[in-house]
Amino acid sequence: MTELQMGPIESRFADIIWTNEPISSSELAKKSEAELTWKKTTSYTVLKRLCGKGIFVNNRGTVTSLISREQFYSMQSAQYVEETFDGSLPAFIAAFTKQKKLSSKEIAEIQKMIEEAEEK
């Protein structure tokens, strides 16, 4: 994957694909017009860009993902931590929790993830 990033508008477009795949490129253009008020040419331009990034493929007019929504955001998050915090997840969490207080539920979920990671 050449560039593991999408802007907010590209993300909304990608969500249309992930929600409806497999989807024909013409149906995708119609949904993009309805949901994003895009012209057909804009949809095809953005689709071509996202296909070039290795996120989607347009095979004979049928658009499908090469990676799932969850995989994409997981990879994007890992890339962000690597680039911004030298790959240190504890440094990321420390920075995150300085700005946002974690709820008891969030703390329990994080503790469960740590326990599951230790078991692996």
C-alpha positions in Angstrom: 0.0 0.0 0.0 1.6 3.2 -1.1 -0.2 5.7 1.2 -2.2 4.5 4.1 -4.3 7.6 4.6 -7.7 8.9 3.6 -9.2 12.3 4.1 -12.6 12.7 5.7 -14.5 12.8 2.4 -12.5 9.8 1.0 -13.4 7.9 4.3 -17.2 8.6 3.7 -16.8 7.3 0.2 -14.9 4.3 1.4 -17.7 3.6 3.9 -20.2 3.5 1.1 -18.1 0.8 -0.6 -17.5 -1.2 2.6 -21.2 -1.1 3.5 -22.4 -2.2 0.0 -19.7 -4.3 -1.5 -19.6 -5.9 -3.9 -21.1 -2.9 -5.7 -21.1 -1.9 -9.3 -19.2 1.2 -10.2 -22.4 2.7 -11.6 -24.4 2.0 -8.4 -21.5 3.4 -6.4 -21.7 6.6 -8.5 -25.5 6.8 -7.8 -25.0 6.3 -4.1 -22.2 8.9 -4.0 -24.4 11.4 -5.8 -27.2 10.8 -3.3 -25.0 10.7 -0.1 -22.2 13.1 -1.0 -23.7 15.1 -3.8 -20.9 14.1 -6.1 -20.9 14.0 -9.9 -20.1 10.6 -11.5 -16.7 11.8 -12.6 -15.8 12.7 -9.0 -16.8 9.2 -7.8 -14.6 7.6 -10.5 -11.7 9.9 -9.8 -11.7 9.1 -6.0 -12.3 5.4 -6.7 -9.3 5.3 -8.9 -7.2 7.1 -6.3 -8.3 4.6 -3.5 -7.7 1.7 -5.9 -4.2 3.0 -6.5 -3.6 3.0 -2.7 -4.5 -0.7 -2.7 -7.6 -0.3 -0.6 -10.2 -1.3 -3.3 -10.2 -2.9 -6.7 -12.5 -2.2 -9.6 -12.7 -5.4 -11.6 -14.9 -5.1 -14.7 -17.1 -2.6 -13.1 -17.5 -4.4 -9.8 -15.9 -2.7 -6.8 -14.7 -4.7 -3.8 -12.3 -4.1 -1.0 -8.8 -5.6 -0.8 -8.7 -4.8 3.0 -11.7 -4.5 5.4 -12.7 -1.3 7.1 -11.3 -2.8 10.4 -8.0 -3.8 8.8 -7.6 -0.4 7.2 -8.2 1.6 10.5 -6.0 -0.9 12.4 -3.1 -0.4 10.0 -3.7 3.4 9.9 -3.6 3.5 13.7 -0.4 1.4 13.9 1.2 3.7 11.3 0.2 6.8 13.3 1.7 5.4 16.5 4.9 4.4 14.7 5.3 7.8 13.1 4.2 10.0 16.0 5.3 8.1 19.1 8.3 6.1 17.7 6.1 3.0 17.8 5.5 3.3 21.6 2.0 2.3 22.4 2.5 3.4 26.1 3.6 6.8 24.9 0.4 7.1 22.8 -1.8 6.0 25.6 -0.2 8.5 28.0 -0.7 11.3 25.5 -4.3 10.2 24.9 -5.2 9.9 28.5 -3.9 13.4 29.3 -6.6 14.8 27.1 -9.4 12.3 27.8 -10.4 10.6 31.1 -11.1 6.9 30.5 -14.3 5.5 31.8 -14.4 2.4 34.0 -15.8 0.5 31.1 -12.9 1.6 28.8 -10.3 0.7 31.5 -11.8 -2.7 31.9 -11.8 -3.2 28.1 -8.1 -2.2 27.8 -7.2 -4.5 30.7 -9.0 -7.4 29.0 -7.1 -6.6 25.7 -3.8 -6.6 27.7 -4.6 -10.0 29.3 -5.5 -11.5 26.0 -2.3 -10.2 24.5 -0.3 -11.7 27.3 -1.9 -15.1 26.7 -0.8 -15.1 23.0 
